[in-house]
Amino acid sequence: MDRRFFARRLGDNPEADGNLYKVLYTATGAADMTKFNAVNSDGTNHFRTGNKIGVEDNAANYHPSYDLKTNTDIPNFTDIVNLIGELNASNDVNNKQIEDRAYLSNMFPTIDIREGSATYTSVGFDPFTPSNKLDYWTFNVTNNITKYMEKHTLVGGFNFQKYQSNNLFYPASNGVYIFNSLNDFYTAANQSLANGGRPSTFAPARFQFRYSALPGAVEPMQVLKTNRLDLYLQDEYNATQNLKLTFGLRANVIAFENTALENPAITAMTFANGEKWNTGVMPKTQLLFEPRFGFNYDVKGEKKTQIRGGCGG
């Protein structure tokens, strides 16, 4: 950890005022967070017991849970736990991306000219770029708190996500003309030119044009808005020196806002077993539970052969 971080968080004179700074930044320099389970080369402890969390440093002025303001021990490591929670708490994240597709020129149809069973040439726009738009926006907040105990490491927190996407896609909105031969295309084009640009009386082999059936022929933009809240808690339990067990539970609440568009033609249909469907109805809000369990077994305690397994979300 950088000395400047604690200077910003705890004041201009952290060595005099900030006990957290003194716990994590010792006389020998920045220290790392580690668990107390080692001993000195002569067999003595590094003035530590159990499996508590602190700083790996053997300087004389070091004490893993010592408040230099009050000259007292802090057995529950409250300050360190609070600091870890603060470091793990992410700032609000707001992300927006636009992936609309468009041309620099005015709208132009797709024209396929065939020769026998093969396509001789294609000119104009491709039929998939016009009326193809996508933009989405995500707001996310996550906060995790970690607490270290004798044989347990508890992690709890929440995640909130607000999401919106606007999606438009109906190909062939520019018009697609398919002619069986180059002569057929010339015939239709010459008739149109002779009529001042009006449609020719010579019909193409195939013609496709998709349009919006909504009032005012507005684009059928499909808007999706969701809110999601996750609450979770996990316990990593050191059952033995070689066996680690992990238990966790996550609860999810997912809600959809009513932004769907109804297709009356689908609503009027009756499907198998008499089922009816309405495209204008969104899924109901649901509460989902995701339990999980995992284990890690170090066969010989040498971290060379480990058996891992787990299940759940």
C-alpha positions as CSV (number, residue, x, y, z in Angstrom):
1,M,0.0,0.0,0.0
2,D,1.2,3.5,-0.8
3,R,2.0,5.9,2.0
4,R,0.2,8.6,0.1
5,F,-3.1,6.7,0.3
6,F,-3.1,6.8,4.1
7,A,-2.0,10.5,4.0
8,R,-5.1,11.3,2.0
9,R,-7.4,9.1,4.1
10,L,-6.1,9.9,7.6
11,G,-4.8,13.5,7.3
12,D,-1.6,15.4,6.6
13,N,0.2,13.8,9.5
14,P,-0.8,10.2,9.5
15,E,2.2,9.1,11.6
16,A,0.9,11.1,14.5
17,D,-2.9,10.8,13.9
18,G,-3.7,7.6,12.1
19,N,-3.4,4.3,13.9
20,L,-4.4,2.4,10.8
21,Y,-1.5,3.9,8.9
22,K,0.9,2.9,11.7
23,V,-0.4,-0.6,11.7
24,L,-0.1,-1.1,8.0
25,Y,3.0,1.0,7.3
26,T,5.9,0.1,9.6
27,A,9.3,1.6,10.0
28,T,10.7,-0.8,7.3
29,G,8.3,0.4,4.7
30,A,5.0,-0.6,3.2
31,A,3.7,-4.0,4.5
32,D,1.5,-6.7,3.0
33,M,-1.6,-8.2,4.5
34,T,-1.1,-11.8,5.4
35,K,-2.3,-14.5,7.9
36,F,-0.2,-15.3,11.0
37,N,0.9,-18.8,10.7
38,A,4.7,-18.6,10.4
39,V,7.5,-18.8,12.9
40,N,11.0,-17.4,13.2
41,S,13.9,-19.6,12.1
42,D,14.7,-20.2,15.7
43,G,11.2,-21.7,16.3
44,T,9.8,-18.7,18.2
45,N,6.6,-17.0,17.1
46,H,6.4,-13.6,15.4
47,F,4.5,-12.4,18.4
48,R,1.3,-13.8,16.8
49,T,-1.2,-16.5,17.6
50,G,-3.8,-18.5,15.8
51,N,-4.7,-17.5,12.3
52,K,-5.3,-13.8,12.7
53,I,-4.9,-11.2,10.0
54,G,-2.2,-8.5,10.1
55,V,1.0,-7.4,8.5
56,E,4.0,-9.5,7.6
57,D,6.8,-7.5,9.3
58,N,9.3,-8.3,12.1
59,A,10.3,-4.8,13.0
60,A,10.4,-4.0,16.7
61,N,7.8,-1.4,16.4
62,Y,5.2,-3.8,14.9
63,H,2.2,-5.2,16.5
64,P,-0.6,-6.7,14.4
65,S,-3.6,-5.3,16.4
66,Y,-2.2,-2.4,18.3
67,D,-3.8,1.1,18.5
68,L,-0.9,3.5,18.9
69,K,-3.3,6.3,20.1
70,T,-4.5,4.4,23.2
71,N,-1.6,1.9,23.6
72,T,-4.1,-0.9,23.8
73,D,-4.7,-4.1,21.8
74,I,-7.6,-4.4,19.4
75,P,-8.5,-8.1,19.6
76,N,-11.4,-8.0,17.1
77,F,-9.3,-6.1,14.5
78,T,-12.2,-3.7,13.9
79,D,-10.1,-1.0,12.3
80,I,-8.4,-3.4,9.9
81,V,-11.7,-5.0,8.9
82,N,-13.3,-1.6,8.3
83,L,-10.4,-0.5,6.2
84,I,-10.6,-3.7,4.1
85,G,-14.3,-3.1,3.6
86,E,-13.6,0.4,2.5
87,L,-11.0,-0.8,0.0
88,N,-13.3,-3.4,-1.3
89,A,-16.2,-1.0,-1.8
90,S,-16.3,0.0,-5.5
91,N,-17.4,3.4,-6.7
92,D,-20.6,3.8,-8.7
93,V,-20.0,2.6,-12.3
94,N,-22.0,4.1,-15.1
95,N,-21.4,2.7,-18.5
96,K,-23.1,3.6,-21.8
97,Q,-22.5,2.3,-25.3
98,I,-24.0,3.0,-28.6
99,E,-23.8,0.6,-31.5
100,D,-26.1,2.1,-34.1
101,R,-25.4,1.2,-37.7
102,A,-25.9,3.8,-40.5
103,Y,-24.7,4.9,-43.9
104,L,-23.2,8.3,-44.7
105,S,-25.4,8.5,-47.9
106,N,-29.2,8.6,-48.3
107,M,-31.2,5.5,-48.2
108,F,-30.9,3.1,-51.2
109,P,-32.4,-0.3,-51.8
110,T,-30.8,-3.7,-52.2
111,I,-30.7,-5.0,-55.8
112,D,-29.8,-8.6,-56.6
113,I,-29.4,-9.6,-60.2
114,R,-29.4,-13.3,-60.9
115,E,-28.1,-15.3,-63.8
116,G,-29.6,-18.8,-63.8
117,S,-29.6,-20.1,-60.2
118,A,-26.7,-18.0,-59.1
119,T,-26.5,-14.3,-58.1
120,Y,-24.7,-12.4,-60.9
121,T,-24.2,-9.2,-58.9
122,S,-25.6,-7.2,-55.9
123,V,-25.7,-3.4,-55.7
124,G,-26.9,-0.9,-53.1
125,F,-27.2,-1.2,-49.4
126,D,-27.0,-4.5,-47.6
127,P,-30.5,-5.2,-46.1
128,F,-29.3,-5.6,-42.5
129,T,-27.8,-2.2,-41.7
130,P,-30.8,0.1,-42.2
131,S,-33.0,0.1,-39.1
132,N,-30.3,-1.7,-37.0
133,K,-29.7,0.2,-33.8
134,L,-28.5,-0.8,-30.3
135,D,-27.5,1.3,-27.3
136,Y,-27.4,0.2,-23.7
137,W,-26.7,1.8,-20.3
138,T,-25.7,0.1,-17.1
139,F,-25.4,1.6,-13.6
140,N,-23.7,-0.7,-11.0
141,V,-22.9,-0.4,-7.3
142,T,-21.1,-3.2,-5.4
143,N,-19.9,-3.2,-1.8
144,N,-18.1,-6.1,-0.1
145,I,-17.1,-6.5,3.5
146,T,-14.5,-9.1,4.6
147,K,-14.0,-10.2,8.3
148,Y,-11.2,-12.5,9.3
149,M,-11.7,-14.8,12.3
150,E,-9.8,-17.7,13.9
151,K,-10.7,-20.3,11.3
152,H,-13.3,-18.4,9.3
153,T,-13.1,-15.8,6.6
154,L,-16.5,-14.2,6.1
155,V,-17.4,-12.2,3.0
156,G,-20.7,-10.4,2.7
157,G,-22.0,-7.7,0.4
158,F,-24.5,-6.5,-2.1
159,N,-24.6,-5.7,-5.8
160,F,-27.2,-3.4,-7.4
161,Q,-27.5,-3.1,-11.2
162,K,-29.9,-0.9,-13.2
163,Y,-29.9,-1.8,-16.9
164,Q,-31.5,-0.4,-20.0
165,S,-31.2,-1.3,-23.7
166,N,-32.8,0.1,-26.8
167,N,-32.8,-2.4,-29.6
168,L,-34.1,-1.9,-33.2
169,F,-33.7,-4.5,-35.9
170,Y,-36.0,-5.2,-38.9
171,P,-34.1,-5.9,-42.0
172,A,-35.2,-5.0,-45.6
173,S,-36.6,-1.7,-44.4
174,N,-34.8,-0.2,-47.4
175,G,-36.5,-2.4,-49.9
176,V,-35.0,-5.5,-51.7
177,Y,-35.4,-6.1,-55.4
178,I,-34.4,-9.4,-57.1
179,F,-34.3,-9.7,-60.9
180,N,-33.8,-12.9,-62.7
181,S,-31.4,-11.4,-65.3
182,L,-29.5,-8.3,-66.2
183,N,-32.0,-7.7,-69.1
184,D,-34.9,-7.7,-66.6
185,F,-33.2,-5.1,-64.5
186,Y,-32.5,-2.9,-67.6
187,T,-36.2,-3.2,-68.6
188,A,-37.5,-2.1,-65.2
189,A,-34.9,0.7,-64.9
190,N,-35.6,2.1,-68.3
191,Q,-39.3,2.1,-67.7
192,S,-38.8,4.0,-64.4
193,L,-36.6,6.6,-66.1
194,A,-39.1,7.1,-68.9
195,N,-41.9,7.6,-66.3
196,G,-39.9,10.3,-64.4
197,G,-38.7,8.0,-61.7
198,R,-42.0,6.4,-60.9
199,P,-42.2,2.6,-60.4
200,S,-42.0,0.5,-63.5
201,T,-44.8,-1.7,-64.7
202,F,-42.2,-4.6,-65.1
203,A,-42.2,-6.4,-61.8
204,P,-39.1,-8.0,-60.3
205,A,-39.0,-11.7,-59.6
206,R,-39.1,-11.0,-55.9
207,F,-39.7,-7.8,-53.8
208,Q,-39.4,-7.4,-50.0
209,F,-40.1,-4.3,-47.9
210,R,-40.6,-4.3,-44.2
211,Y,-42.3,-1.4,-42.4
212,S,-43.6,-0.5,-38.9
213,A,-47.2,-1.2,-38.2
214,L,-47.2,1.0,-35.1
215,P,-49.3,4.2,-35.0
216,G,-47.5,6.9,-37.0
217,A,-45.2,4.2,-38.5
218,V,-42.7,4.9,-35.7
219,E,-39.7,2.6,-35.4
220,P,-40.5,-0.5,-33.4
221,M,-37.8,0.2,-30.8
222,Q,-37.7,-2.5,-28.2
223,V,-36.8,-1.0,-24.8
224,L,-35.7,-3.3,-22.0
225,K,-35.3,-2.0,-18.4
226,T,-34.3,-4.2,-15.5
227,N,-33.3,-3.7,-11.9
228,R,-31.3,-6.4,-10.1
229,L,-30.3,-6.7,-6.4
230,D,-27.9,-9.4,-5.1
231,L,-27.3,-10.1,-1.4
232,Y,-24.6,-12.7,-0.6
233,L,-22.7,-14.2,2.3
234,Q,-19.8,-16.7,2.2
235,D,-17.9,-18.5,4.9
236,E,-14.5,-19.9,4.1
237,Y,-13.8,-22.4,6.9
238,N,-10.4,-23.9,7.6
239,A,-11.7,-27.2,9.0
240,T,-8.2,-28.7,9.3
241,Q,-4.7,-27.7,8.3
242,N,-5.3,-29.5,5.0
243,L,-9.0,-29.1,4.4
244,K,-10.8,-25.9,3.5
245,L,-14.6,-25.7,3.2
246,T,-16.6,-22.9,1.5
247,F,-20.3,-22.3,2.2
248,G,-22.2,-19.5,0.5
249,L,-25.7,-18.2,-0.3
250,R,-26.8,-15.5,-2.8
251,A,-30.3,-14.1,-3.1
252,N,-31.2,-12.3,-6.3
253,V,-34.2,-10.1,-7.0
254,I,-34.7,-9.4,-10.7
255,A,-37.5,-7.0,-11.8
256,F,-38.5,-6.0,-15.4
257,E,-40.3,-2.7,-16.1
258,N,-43.3,-3.0,-18.4
259,T,-41.8,-1.8,-21.7
260,A,-42.9,-4.7,-24.0
261,L,-44.8,-4.1,-27.3
262,E,-47.9,-6.2,-27.9
263,N,-48.4,-7.9,-31.3
264,P,-52.2,-8.3,-31.6
265,A,-51.7,-11.0,-34.2
266,I,-49.9,-13.1,-31.7
267,T,-52.4,-12.3,-28.9
268,A,-55.2,-13.6,-31.1
269,M,-53.5,-17.0,-31.8
270,T,-54.0,-20.2,-29.8
271,F,-51.0,-22.4,-29.5
272,A,-50.5,-26.1,-28.5
273,N,-52.6,-27.2,-25.5
274,G,-54.7,-24.1,-25.8
275,E,-52.0,-21.8,-24.6
276,K,-52.2,-18.1,-25.3
277,W,-49.3,-15.6,-25.3
278,N,-49.1,-11.9,-25.2
279,T,-45.8,-10.2,-26.3
280,G,-46.8,-7.1,-24.3
281,V,-46.4,-8.9,-20.9
282,M,-43.0,-8.9,-19.2
283,P,-41.9,-11.6,-16.7
284,K,-42.9,-11.1,-13.1
285,T,-40.4,-10.0,-10.4
286,Q,-38.7,-13.1,-8.9
287,L,-36.6,-13.9,-5.9
288,L,-33.9,-16.5,-6.6
289,F,-31.7,-18.3,-4.1
290,E,-28.3,-19.7,-5.2
291,P,-26.6,-21.8,-2.5
292,R,-23.0,-23.0,-3.1
293,F,-20.6,-25.4,-1.5
294,G,-16.9,-26.1,-2.2
295,F,-13.9,-27.9,-0.7
296,N,-10.2,-27.9,-1.2
297,Y,-8.2,-30.8,0.3
298,D,-4.4,-30.7,0.3
299,V,-3.6,-34.4,0.3
300,K,-0.1,-34.3,1.9
301,G,0.0,-30.7,3.1
302,E,2.6,-29.8,0.6
303,K,0.3,-28.0,-1.9
304,K,1.5,-30.4,-4.6
305,T,-1.6,-32.7,-4.8
306,Q,-4.9,-31.0,-4.1
307,I,-8.5,-32.3,-4.6
308,R,-11.1,-29.6,-5.3
309,G,-14.8,-29.8,-5.8
310,G,-18.0,-27.8,-5.4
311,C,-21.5,-27.2,-6.6
312,G,-24.1,-24.4,-6.7
313,G,-24.2,-21.0,-8.2
